[in-house]
Amino acid sequence: SAPQHRQWLAEDASRSQLHQAFDEFKQSWDEYDTNVEVTRAALQKDYATAQKDALFSVEGSESYHDAHRKWHTVYRKILQDRGYYDIFFFDANGDLIYSVYKESDYATNFKATGNGPWKDSGLGNAFEAAMASPDKVHYIDWKPYGPSGDAPAAFFATGIKDKDGVLVGVYSIQLPPEFERSIEELQPQCELQIMAEAFEGAVNVAGLGRPTDEDLEKPLDCFKSHSAKSLSALIDDHLRTGYPAGNTANQVADPYYDIKSHAVDAT
């Protein structure tokens, strides 16, 4: 669930394991070459391959490969255990210095003022949000994400601080397209407040005001082809006959014994 992911991210960001992993990736990234463009291109060539997260080790004397061999197993397991699509480490410059899955976003720059190809994406928004307010866990809602084949992607992100409390980077995760989302996320017209407004005056509980015919016949955006009246009748029918019809397991003989949708004055 979303609250669980928020909790995990906050806990991870406070643990020494993440700090140690980030420090080793950052130091080895900086040592790779004095020209960051060379570093980006070389690491993309080595790691952004068809093997994706199954690539654990790359030949070479650079310390980055040692850090990857040490930590990739750890964070790949976290990804699998929690059902993430990807995990990201950014340095404060906006460079994606490590990811588990390593799509075309790996080893590119996400700073809003930079020239990275994905800086305006949801992940770019997540990076900027965490840099602006690093003590919070930020959520960036679902929208197509280019490196993942334009599949819908949502992100959580939070800041990484060193032992002195200085902001040094961002820790982020990508949720998978199949992540279970609430109907409010999938269909904004079904938000509780909007549904309540649509039913305002159209449902009479315990005789608290008789609804007008006009209110009863208004179309409901969240329930296509239904008004409050027709939807209430449909629910009545399902409760009375079971759903599918004849299924006694969910049949309710007298669903409105205490509360009736069209009650007379209870007094």
C-alpha positions in Angstrom: 0.0 0.0 0.0 1.0 3.6 -0.4 1.4 4.2 3.4 3.6 1.1 3.6 5.9 2.4 0.8 6.2 5.8 2.5 7.2 4.1 5.8 9.7 1.9 4.1 11.3 4.9 2.3 11.5 6.9 5.5 13.0 3.9 7.4 15.6 3.2 4.6 16.7 6.8 4.5 17.5 6.8 8.2 19.5 3.6 8.2 23.3 3.3 8.0 23.0 0.7 5.2 21.6 3.2 2.7 24.1 5.8 3.8 27.0 3.4 3.3 25.8 2.2 -0.1 25.2 5.7 -1.3 28.6 6.9 -0.1 30.4 4.1 -1.9 28.5 4.6 -5.2 29.0 8.4 -5.0 32.7 8.2 -4.3 33.3 5.7 -7.0 31.1 7.7 -9.5 33.2 10.8 -8.8 36.5 8.8 -9.1 35.5 7.2 -12.4 36.6 10.2 -14.6 37.1 13.9 -14.1 34.6 14.5 -17.0 31.1 13.5 -15.8 30.0 13.1 -19.4 32.6 10.4 -19.9 31.4 8.7 -16.7 27.8 8.7 -17.8 28.6 7.3 -21.2 30.9 4.6 -20.0 28.6 3.3 -17.3 25.6 3.4 -19.6 27.5 1.3 -22.0 28.6 -1.2 -19.3 25.4 -1.5 -17.3 22.3 -0.4 -19.4 22.2 -3.7 -21.3 19.5 -6.2 -22.1 20.4 -8.1 -18.9 19.0 -5.2 -16.9 18.8 -6.1 -13.2 20.4 -9.5 -13.8 23.8 -7.9 -14.5 25.8 -8.1 -11.3 29.4 -7.7 -12.3 31.3 -5.9 -15.0 35.0 -6.3 -15.7 37.2 -3.3 -15.0 39.5 -1.8 -12.4 37.3 1.2 -11.5 36.0 1.2 -8.0 32.4 1.7 -9.2 32.3 -2.0 -10.3 33.3 -3.1 -6.8 30.5 -1.0 -5.3 28.1 -2.5 -7.7 29.1 -6.0 -7.0 28.8 -5.4 -3.3 25.4 -3.6 -3.2 23.4 -4.7 -6.2 22.4 -8.0 -4.7 21.2 -6.2 -1.6 19.0 -3.7 -3.4 17.8 -6.1 -6.0 16.5 -8.3 -3.2 14.8 -5.3 -1.6 13.1 -4.5 -4.9 11.9 -8.1 -5.3 10.7 -8.4 -1.7 8.7 -5.2 -1.8 7.4 -5.5 -5.4 9.1 -2.3 -6.6 9.8 -1.8 -10.3 13.0 0.1 -9.7 15.2 1.7 -7.0 17.3 4.9 -7.6 20.2 6.7 -6.0 20.7 10.3 -7.2 23.6 12.6 -6.1 22.8 16.2 -5.4 23.8 17.2 -8.9 20.9 15.1 -10.3 23.0 12.3 -11.7 21.4 8.8 -11.4 24.4 7.1 -10.0 22.7 3.7 -9.3 19.5 1.9 -10.2 18.5 -1.7 -9.9 16.8 -2.2 -13.3 19.0 0.1 -15.4 16.8 1.3 -18.2 17.7 4.2 -20.5 17.4 6.5 -17.5 20.4 5.0 -15.8 23.5 7.3 -15.5 21.6 10.3 -16.9 21.0 13.6 -15.2 17.6 14.6 -13.8 18.3 18.1 -12.5 15.6 20.5 -13.8 18.2 23.0 -15.0 20.3 20.3 -16.7 20.2 18.7 -20.1 19.1 15.2 -19.2 16.6 13.5 -21.5 14.2 12.6 -18.6 14.5 15.6 -16.4 10.8 16.6 -17.1 9.5 13.1 -16.3 7.8 11.9 -13.2 11.1 10.7 -11.8 12.6 14.1 -12.5 9.7 15.6 -10.6 10.4 13.2 -7.7 14.1 14.2 -7.6 13.3 17.9 -7.5 10.6 17.5 -4.9 13.0 15.5 -2.6 15.8 18.1 -3.1 13.4 20.9 -2.2 12.0 19.2 0.9 14.3 16.4 1.8 12.7 15.5 5.1 9.4 14.4 3.5 8.5 11.4 1.5 7.1 12.7 -1.8 4.7 11.0 -4.1 4.6 11.6 -7.9 1.4 10.3 -9.4 0.9 8.0 -12.3 1.8 9.0 -15.9 3.6 7.5 -18.8 7.4 7.1 -18.2 9.5 7.0 -21.3 12.4 4.7 -20.1 9.8 2.1 -19.1 8.2 2.0 -22.6 5.8 4.7 -21.7 4.1 2.4 -19.2 2.3 4.2 -16.3 4.7 4.9 -13.5 4.5 6.5 -10.0 7.4 7.4 -7.7 8.2 7.9 -4.1 11.3 9.9 -3.2 13.0 11.4 -0.1 16.3 13.1 0.7 19.6 11.5 1.8 21.6 13.4 4.3 25.1 12.7 5.6 26.1 12.3 9.3 26.2 16.1 9.6 22.7 16.6 8.3 23.9 17.9 4.9 21.7 16.9 1.9 23.8 14.8 -0.4 21.3 13.0 -2.6 17.9 11.5 -3.2 16.5 8.0 -2.7 13.6 7.0 -4.9 11.5 4.0 -5.9 9.3 3.3 -8.9 6.0 1.5 -8.4 5.1 -1.2 -11.0 2.2 -0.6 -13.4 0.2 -3.4 -11.8 0.4 -1.8 -8.4 -3.0 -1.9 -6.8 -4.4 1.6 -6.9 -7.6 3.0 -5.4 -10.5 3.9 -7.6 -9.9 7.5 -6.6 -6.5 7.4 -8.3 -7.8 5.6 -11.4 -11.0 7.6 -11.8 -10.9 11.1 -10.2 -14.6 11.5 -10.8 -15.0 8.7 -8.2 -13.4 10.7 -5.3 -15.4 10.4 -2.1 -16.2 14.1 -2.0 -17.4 14.2 -5.6 -19.6 11.1 -5.1 -21.0 12.6 -1.9 -21.9 15.8 -3.8 -23.6 13.8 -6.5 -25.7 12.0 -4.0 -26.5 15.2 -2.1 -30.2 15.2 -1.5 -30.7 12.1 -3.6 -30.5 9.4 -0.9 -32.9 9.5 2.0 -31.6 7.8 5.2 -33.9 7.2 8.1 -36.4 9.8 6.7 -34.0 12.7 6.8 -35.6 14.7 4.0 -37.4 13.3 0.9 -35.2 13.5 -2.2 -36.6 15.4 -5.2 -37.2 13.6 -8.5 -34.7 15.9 -10.1 -32.0 14.9 -7.7 -32.8 11.2 -8.1 -32.6 11.3 -11.9 -29.3 13.2 -12.1 -26.6 11.2 -13.9 -23.7 9.9 -11.7 -20.3 10.5 -13.3 -18.7 7.6 -11.4 -21.4 5.1 -12.4 -21.9 5.4 -16.1 -25.5 5.1 -17.4 -26.8 5.4 -13.8 -28.7 7.9 -11.8 -29.0 7.8 -8.0 -32.4 6.2 -8.5 -31.3 3.5 -11.0 -28.2 2.7 -9.0 -30.2 2.3 -5.8 -32.6 0.0 -7.5 -29.6 -2.1 -8.9 -28.1 -2.4 -5.4 -31.5 -3.4 -4.0 -31.8 -6.1 -6.6 -28.3 -7.5 -6.0 -28.9 -7.6 -2.2 -32.3 -9.2 -2.6 -31.3 -11.8 -5.2 -27.6 -12.2 -4.5 -24.9 -11.5 -7.0 -24.8 -13.2 -9.5 -28.5 -13.7 -9.1 -29.2 -16.8 -7.0 -25.9 -16.7 -5.1 -27.2 -17.1 -1.5 -23.7 -16.5 0.0 -24.1 -12.7 -0.5 -27.8 -12.5 -0.5 -29.4 -10.2 2.2 -33.0 -10.9 2.8 -33.9 -7.6 4.4 -31.0 -5.1 3.7 -32.9 -2.1 5.0 -34.4 -3.3 8.2 -32.8 -0.5 10.2 -31.9 2.0 7.5 -34.1 2.4 4.4 -33.2 4.3 1.3 -36.8 5.6 1.0 -37.9 5.6 4.6 -40.9 7.4 6.0 -40.3 9.8 8.8 -38.6 7.8 11.5 -40.3 9.8 14.2 
